[in-house]
Amino acid sequence: MNTASSPPKQRVAFSHLVAGVVGGLLVLVLGSILIATDVIDTGSTTTVVRQAPISQPASNTGSTGGGRTVQDIYSNEGTGVVYIQSEGVSGGTDLFGQQQQGTATGSGFVVDKNGTIVTNAHVVDGASKVTVSLSEGGDAIDAKVEGIDNDSDVAVLKIDPSGKDLTVLPLGDSSKAQVGDPVVAIGNPFGLQRTVTTGIVSGLQRQVDAPSGFPITDVIQTDAAINPGNSGGPLINARGQVIGINSQIQTGGGNGSVGIGFAVPINTVKQLLPKLERGQTVHHAYLGVRMGDLTSDQAKRLKVPVSDGAAVGLVDNGSPADKGGLETGDVIVAIDGHKMSDANDVVGYISGKSAGDGIQVEYYRGTSKHTANVKLVERPKQLNNASSQSQDGQPFQLP
């Protein structure tokens, strides 16, 4: 017999032992898996449900890193959202043309332990009395309107913080928001206090009209449901930071949310907050041009030798731009030596200036380059009736 092909009995027995042990382990592991997946009923089943965080995958290094659940954000930051009632605000006119007065409701949020609350200007502007409730069904607390900026639709209120456990909402950086980032909106739609809705950032650098008629730029678009009463409430990222104030909706002819809402960026609010807290008037510099981004078709039509810049659509009569010699069809390419690649660049640069500042505007008129020395003035209280849209229906930027 060839012993090389037939193992001795001891090795056969040992092999059977190993096979038995391995088989037992496999049965044990398999059984554990079946029990864990509920294929085998042990008679004592426990189901654990965990709410998924609203952050995106860890590979995304954007603003949503360290995401928290909606429930967590609502339980913590939600307690810093207040219900606002404004008495005596304009309710339109009656059949006889008389101005009606009514009570408006809206939202706001606490930004410090001293009782400072941020909301929209249109929620409280013109009100004879403003009250806030810190909890659902809570007592109405008198609030003082410290400051209002109708050009940005931002207002600051103040309440007495004595004896109140205020939840302060952290302010984020709206410049880091990215399309697709998850967001949470908390407010009081239709008077339903402290309602939470969720969605994503649907668009960036949008433009909406402020109560003054001037445009608000760099607005955040979201599909989180926003309805009447949400105005002034926070738009919150997955870290629990406020990145915007929910301000307007596009309804498509109705009066409810169709998934297109707009929030004033919190970075704009942070710039205004110190002045509004002190009751100071915010003075916005005014150039007086209505413009859009230069397109390739416009560049050809205007015969300018550049592909970037801000194409002037209209020049307001008597404005600094008008006095400086700017005309419709000019293309602004630089201010004070800083390149202006588009209309947003011009708006951003002018927003950093003050009334009375002098600037040097470089622009093309056809193939000729010109320079205009312009002295900025303060914005008028209301935009005049000239069109704020280009011929293709796109909104102009108005610095």
NUTOR-639230 format. One record per residue (C-alpha): x, y, z; residue number from 1; residue in one letter. Coordinates in nm, 2 decimals. Last residue first. Example, Ala and Ser with C-alpha at 12.3 -4.5 7.8 and 13.67 -1.06 7.14 Angstrom:
2
      x      y      z num residu
   1.37  -0.11   0.71   2      S
   1.23  -0.45   0.78   1      A
This chain:
399
      x      y      z num residu
  -2.52   9.90  -0.66 399      P
  -2.81   9.78  -0.87 398      L
  -2.78   9.43  -1.02 397      Q
  -3.02   9.38  -1.30 396      F
  -3.28   9.10  -1.30 395      P
  -3.31   8.87  -1.60 394      Q
  -3.62   8.93  -1.82 393      G
  -3.43   8.92  -2.15 392      D
  -3.46   9.29  -2.20 391      Q
  -3.30   9.35  -1.86 390      S
  -3.49   9.39  -1.54 389      Q
  -3.50   9.66  -1.27 388      S
  -3.72   9.88  -1.49 387      S
  -3.73  10.25  -1.39 386      A
  -3.99  10.33  -1.12 385      N
  -3.75  10.47  -0.87 384      N
  -3.61  10.26  -0.59 383      L
  -3.71  10.38  -0.25 382      Q
  -3.52  10.54   0.04 381      K
  -3.26  10.68  -0.19 380      P
  -2.91  10.52  -0.16 379      R
  -2.65  10.74   0.00 378      E
  -2.40  10.90  -0.24 377      V
  -2.09  10.78  -0.42 376      L
  -1.84  11.03  -0.58 375      K
  -1.74  10.92  -0.93 374      V
  -1.42  10.96  -1.13 373      N
  -1.48  10.80  -1.47 372      A
  -1.22  10.63  -1.67 371      T
  -1.25  10.53  -2.04 370      H
  -1.15  10.24  -2.27 369      K
  -1.24  10.26  -2.64 368      S
  -1.34   9.95  -2.83 367      T
  -1.71  10.00  -2.78 366      G
  -1.75  10.20  -2.47 365      R
  -1.53  10.02  -2.22 364      Y
  -1.51  10.09  -1.85 363      Y
  -1.28  10.19  -1.57 362      E
  -1.45  10.34  -1.26 361      V
  -1.25  10.55  -1.02 360      Q
  -1.41  10.58  -0.67 359      I
  -1.48  10.87  -0.43 358      G
  -1.64  10.80  -0.10 357      D
  -1.92  11.03   0.01 356      G
  -2.16  10.75   0.09 355      A
  -1.97  10.46   0.22 354      S
  -1.79  10.17   0.04 353      K
  -1.79   9.79   0.11 352      G
  -2.13   9.76  -0.07 351      S
  -1.97   9.92  -0.38 350      I
  -1.72   9.64  -0.41 349      Y
  -1.97   9.36  -0.36 348      G
  -2.21   9.52  -0.62 347      V
  -1.93   9.56  -0.87 346      V
  -1.81   9.20  -0.82 345      D
  -2.16   9.07  -0.85 344      N
  -2.20   9.24  -1.18 343      A
  -1.92   9.04  -1.34 342      D
  -1.54   9.02  -1.37 341      S
  -1.46   9.35  -1.20 340      M
  -1.08   9.39  -1.17 339      K
  -0.96   9.61  -0.89 338      H
  -0.77   9.92  -1.01 337      G
  -1.00  10.16  -0.82 336      D
  -1.29  10.00  -1.00 335      I
  -1.24   9.77  -1.30 334      A
  -1.41   9.62  -1.61 333      V
  -1.74   9.81  -1.63 332      I
  -1.90   9.76  -1.98 331      V
  -2.09  10.06  -2.13 330      D
  -2.41   9.98  -2.32 329      G
  -2.62  10.23  -2.13 328      T
  -2.42  10.53  -2.03 327      E
  -2.16  10.63  -1.77 326      L
  -2.07  11.00  -1.77 325      G
  -1.97  11.05  -1.40 324      G
  -2.29  11.25  -1.34 323      K
  -2.50  10.95  -1.45 322      D
  -2.29  10.71  -1.24 321      A
  -2.33  10.94  -0.94 320      P
  -2.71  10.93  -1.00 319      S
  -2.90  11.22  -1.16 318      G
  -3.10  10.99  -1.38 317      N
  -3.05  10.62  -1.31 316      D
  -2.82  10.45  -1.56 315      V
  -2.96  10.15  -1.73 314      L
  -2.83   9.82  -1.88 313      G
  -2.46   9.86  -1.80 312      V
  -2.27   9.54  -1.88 311      A
  -2.06   9.42  -1.59 310      A
  -1.72   9.26  -1.69 309      G
  -1.56   8.96  -1.86 308      D
  -1.51   8.88  -2.23 307      S
  -1.32   9.19  -2.33 306      V
  -1.26   9.38  -2.66 305      P
  -1.60   9.55  -2.66 304      V
  -1.80   9.55  -2.98 303      K
  -2.13   9.61  -2.80 302      L
  -2.30   9.33  -3.01 301      R
  -2.00   9.10  -2.98 300      K
  -1.96   9.15  -2.61 299      A
  -2.34   9.12  -2.56 298      Q
  -2.34   8.78  -2.74 297      D
  -2.04   8.66  -2.52 296      S
  -2.23   8.76  -2.21 295      T
  -2.14   9.05  -1.97 294      L
  -2.30   9.00  -1.63 293      D
  -2.59   9.24  -1.56 292      G
  -2.63   9.60  -1.49 291      M
  -2.85   9.87  -1.34 290      R
  -2.63  10.17  -1.25 289      V
  -2.69  10.42  -0.97 288      G
  -2.36  10.42  -0.77 287      L
  -2.51  10.42  -0.42 286      Y
  -2.34  10.36  -0.09 285      A
  -2.57  10.21   0.18 284      H
  -2.61  10.39   0.50 283      H
  -2.73  10.17   0.79 282      V
  -2.91  10.38   1.05 281      T
  -2.79  10.33   1.40 280      Q
  -3.01  10.17   1.67 279      G
  -2.71  10.03   1.86 278      R
  -2.80   9.68   1.78 277      E
  -2.86   9.78   1.42 276      L
  -2.51   9.91   1.39 275      K
  -2.34   9.60   1.52 274      P
  -2.58   9.36   1.33 273      L
  -2.53   9.50   0.98 272      L
  -2.21   9.30   0.89 271      Q
  -2.34   8.99   1.06 270      K
  -2.67   9.01   0.87 269      V
  -2.49   9.01   0.54 268      T
  -2.29   8.71   0.64 267      N
  -2.62   8.54   0.75 266      I
  -2.73   8.53   0.38 265      P
  -3.09   8.65   0.33 264      V
  -3.29   8.34   0.27 263      A
  -3.51   8.25  -0.03 262      F
  -3.77   7.98  -0.08 261      G
  -3.87   7.77  -0.38 260      I
  -4.03   7.45  -0.29 259      G
  -4.38   7.53  -0.39 258      V
  -4.47   7.70  -0.06 257      S
  -4.80   7.87  -0.02 256      G
  -4.99   8.17  -0.15 255      N
  -5.06   8.07  -0.51 254      G
  -4.94   8.24  -0.84 253      G
  -4.62   8.04  -0.88 252      G
  -4.54   8.07  -0.52 251      T
  -4.19   8.21  -0.50 250      Q
  -4.10   8.25  -0.13 249      I
  -3.93   8.52   0.07 248      Q
  -3.74   8.59   0.39 247      S
  -3.59   8.29   0.57 246      N
  -3.29   8.44   0.74 245      I
  -2.96   8.27   0.65 244      G
  -2.66   8.05   0.74 243      I
  -2.76   7.98   1.10 242      V
  -2.54   7.70   1.25 241      Q
  -2.67   7.37   1.37 240      G
  -2.38   7.18   1.21 239      R
  -2.62   7.04   0.94 238      A
  -2.70   7.40   0.83 237      N
  -2.98   7.62   0.96 236      I
  -3.21   7.86   0.79 235      L
  -3.34   8.08   1.07 234      P
  -3.68   8.25   1.11 233      G
  -3.75   8.60   1.00 232      G
  -4.03   8.51   0.77 231      S
  -4.17   8.17   0.85 230      N
  -4.51   8.32   0.91 229      G
  -4.62   8.29   0.55 228      P
  -4.47   7.97   0.42 227      N
  -4.13   7.81   0.38 226      I
  -4.09   7.44   0.29 225      A
  -3.72   7.35   0.26 224      A
  -3.65   7.38  -0.12 223      D
  -3.38   7.64  -0.06 222      T
  -3.23   7.94  -0.24 221      Q
  -2.96   8.14  -0.07 220      I
  -2.94   8.52  -0.15 219      V
  -2.61   8.66  -0.27 218      D
  -2.78   8.98  -0.35 217      T
  -3.07   9.18  -0.20 216      I
  -3.22   9.40  -0.47 215      P
  -3.35   9.76  -0.41 214      F
  -3.72   9.80  -0.39 213      G
  -3.72   9.93  -0.04 212      S
  -3.89   9.61   0.09 211      P
  -3.60   9.42  -0.06 210      A
  -3.62   9.26  -0.40 209      D
  -3.46   8.92  -0.46 208      V
  -3.13   8.80  -0.61 207      Q
  -2.98   8.46  -0.61 206      R
  -2.61   8.40  -0.55 205      Q
  -2.67   8.04  -0.45 204      L
  -2.91   7.76  -0.54 203      G
  -3.11   7.47  -0.41 202      S
  -2.95   7.45  -0.06 201      V
  -3.13   7.14   0.07 200      I
  -3.44   7.04   0.25 199      G
  -3.60   7.02   0.59 198      T
  -3.90   7.16   0.77 197      T
  -3.95   7.24   1.14 196      V
  -4.25   7.42   1.29 195      T
  -4.19   7.62   1.61 194      R
  -4.54   7.78   1.63 193      Q
  -4.81   7.71   1.38 192      L
  -4.91   8.07   1.33 191      G
  -4.95   8.02   0.95 190      F
  -4.58   7.92   0.94 189      P
  -4.40   7.97   1.27 188      N
  -4.04   7.91   1.22 187      G
  -3.76   7.65   1.18 186      I
  -3.59   7.58   0.85 185      A
  -3.33   7.29   0.83 184      V
  -3.06   7.26   0.57 183      V
  -2.88   6.98   0.37 182      P
  -2.60   7.10   0.14 181      D
  -2.69   7.03  -0.23 180      G
  -2.57   7.36  -0.36 179      V
  -2.28   7.47  -0.13 178      Q
  -2.27   7.70   0.17 177      A
  -1.93   7.82   0.26 176      K
  -2.01   8.19   0.20 175      S
  -2.30   8.16   0.45 174      S
  -2.05   8.13   0.74 173      D
  -2.23   8.02   1.06 172      G
  -2.41   8.21   1.33 171      L
  -2.47   8.01   1.65 170      P
  -2.82   8.02   1.79 169      L
  -2.84   8.15   2.15 168      V
  -3.09   7.97   2.37 167      T
  -3.23   8.21   2.64 166      L
  -3.31   8.09   2.99 165      D
  -3.51   8.40   3.10 164      K
  -3.49   8.55   3.45 163      G
  -3.38   8.89   3.32 162      S
  -3.33   8.88   2.94 161      P
  -3.53   9.20   2.88 160      D
  -3.61   9.19   2.51 159      I
  -3.43   9.35   2.21 158      K
  -3.52   9.34   1.84 157      L
  -3.30   9.37   1.53 156      V
  -3.43   9.40   1.18 155      A
  -3.31   9.28   0.84 154      V
  -3.48   9.32   0.50 153      D
  -3.14   9.41   0.34 152      S
  -3.25   9.75   0.20 151      D
  -3.52   9.78   0.46 150      N
  -3.26   9.80   0.74 149      D
  -3.42   9.82   1.08 148      I
  -3.29   9.89   1.43 147      G
  -3.36   9.85   1.80 146      E
  -3.73   9.74   1.77 145      V
  -3.82   9.69   2.13 144      K
  -3.98   9.37   2.24 143      A
  -4.26   9.31   2.49 142      D
  -4.30   8.95   2.60 141      I
  -4.60   8.74   2.50 140      A
  -4.63   8.45   2.74 139      D
  -4.57   8.10   2.60 138      G
  -4.79   7.90   2.37 137      G
  -4.49   7.74   2.21 136      E
  -4.19   7.89   2.38 135      S
  -4.00   8.22   2.37 134      L
  -4.30   8.43   2.27 133      S
  -4.23   8.77   2.12 132      V
  -4.41   9.10   2.13 131      T
  -4.41   9.41   1.90 130      V
  -4.62   9.72   1.93 129      K
  -4.69  10.02   1.70 128      S
  -4.55   9.83   1.40 127      A
  -4.42  10.03   1.11 126      G
  -4.15   9.77   1.02 125      D
  -4.19   9.46   1.23 124      V
  -4.21   9.16   0.99 123      V
  -4.09   9.35   0.69 122      H
  -3.76   9.41   0.85 121      A
  -3.69   9.04   0.89 120      N
  -3.58   8.89   1.22 119      T
  -3.29   8.90   1.46 118      V
  -3.33   8.89   1.84 117      I
  -3.10   9.04   2.11 116      T
  -3.19   8.94   2.46 115      G
  -2.86   8.99   2.63 114      N
  -2.78   8.62   2.61 113      K
  -2.70   8.66   2.24 112      D
  -2.83   8.58   1.89 111      V
  -3.19   8.48   1.96 110      V
  -3.41   8.39   1.66 109      F
  -3.70   8.54   1.48 108      G
  -4.04   8.44   1.33 107      S
  -4.35   8.60   1.20 106      G
  -4.70   8.73   1.27 105      T
  -4.87   9.04   1.15 104      A
  -5.15   9.22   1.33 103      T
  -5.35   9.47   1.15 102      G
  -5.39   9.83   1.03 101      Q
  -5.57   9.93   0.71 100      Q
  -5.49  10.24   0.51  99      Q
  -5.80  10.40   0.37  98      Q
  -5.87  10.37   0.00  97      G
  -6.24  10.34   0.04  96      F
  -6.26   9.97  -0.03  95      L
  -5.98   9.90   0.23  94      D
  -5.61   9.95   0.19  93      T
  -5.31   9.73   0.27  92      G
  -5.25   9.56   0.61  91      G
  -4.99   9.80   0.73  90      S
  -4.85   9.71   1.07  89      V
  -5.04   9.82   1.38  88      G
  -4.95   9.52   1.59  87      E
  -4.65   9.29   1.53  86      S
  -4.65   8.94   1.67  85      Q
  -4.33   8.74   1.68  84      I
  -4.28   8.37   1.77  83      Y
  -3.92   8.29   1.87  82      V
  -3.65   8.05   1.76  81      V
  -3.39   7.98   2.03  80      G
  -3.56   7.66   2.15  79      T
  -3.52   7.52   1.80  78      G
  -3.14   7.53   1.84  77      E
  -3.14   7.23   2.08  76      N
  -3.44   7.01   2.02  75      S
  -3.48   7.10   1.66  74      Y
  -3.11   7.05   1.59  73      I
  -3.11   6.71   1.76  72      D
  -3.43   6.60   1.58  71      Q
  -3.29   6.71   1.25  70      V
  -2.99   6.49   1.31  69      T
  -2.64   6.63   1.33  68      R
  -2.37   6.67   1.06  67      G
  -2.00   6.69   1.15  66      G
  -1.91   6.82   0.81  65      G
  -2.20   7.00   0.64  64      T
  -2.01   7.32   0.53  63      S
  -1.80   7.15   0.27  62      G
  -1.54   6.88   0.31  61      T
  -1.75   6.61   0.14  60      N
  -1.57   6.28   0.17  59      S
  -1.75   6.23   0.50  58      A
  -2.07   6.17   0.32  57      P
  -2.34   6.44   0.35  56      Q
  -2.48   6.56   0.68  55      S
  -2.85   6.52   0.77  54      I
  -2.77   6.26   1.03  53      P
  -2.96   5.93   1.01  52      A
  -3.22   5.87   1.29  51      Q
  -3.14   5.55   1.47  50      R
  -3.40   5.28   1.52  49      V
  -3.32   4.98   1.75  48      V
  -3.55   4.68   1.73  47      T
  -3.54   4.43   2.01  46      T
  -3.66   4.07   1.96  45      T
  -3.70   3.83   2.24  44      S
  -3.86   3.50   2.11  43      G
  -3.53   3.39   1.96  42      T
  -3.67   3.43   1.61  41      D
  -3.42   3.30   1.35  40      I
  -3.42   3.51   1.03  39      V
  -3.42   3.82   1.25  38      D
  -3.10   3.96   1.09  37      T
  -2.90   3.94   1.42  36      A
  -3.04   3.58   1.48  35      I
  -2.94   3.47   1.13  34      L
  -2.59   3.62   1.17  33      I
  -2.54   3.46   1.51  32      S
  -2.65   3.13   1.37  31      G
  -2.41   3.16   1.09  30      L
  -2.13   3.23   1.33  29      V
  -2.22   2.94   1.56  28      L
  -2.27   2.70   1.27  27      V
  -1.94   2.81   1.12  26      L
  -1.77   2.76   1.46  25      L
  -1.92   2.41   1.49  24      G
  -1.80   2.32   1.14  23      G
  -1.45   2.44   1.23  22      V
  -1.46   2.23   1.54  21      V
  -1.59   1.92   1.36  20      G
  -1.35   1.96   1.07  19      A
  -1.06   1.99   1.32  18      V
  -1.18   1.67   1.50  17      L
  -1.22   1.48   1.17  16      H
  -0.87   1.59   1.07  15      S
  -0.74   1.46   1.40  14      F
  -0.91   1.13   1.35  13      A
  -0.77   1.10   0.99  12      V
  -0.42   1.20   1.11  11      R
  -0.43   0.93   1.39  10      Q
  -0.56   0.67   1.14   9      K
  -0.26   0.71   0.90   8      P
  -0.29   0.91   0.58   7      P
  -0.35   0.71   0.25   6      S
  -0.18   0.85  -0.06   5      S
   0.18   0.86   0.08   4      A
   0.12   0.53   0.25   3      T
   0.13   0.34  -0.08   2      N
   0.00   0.00   0.00   1      M
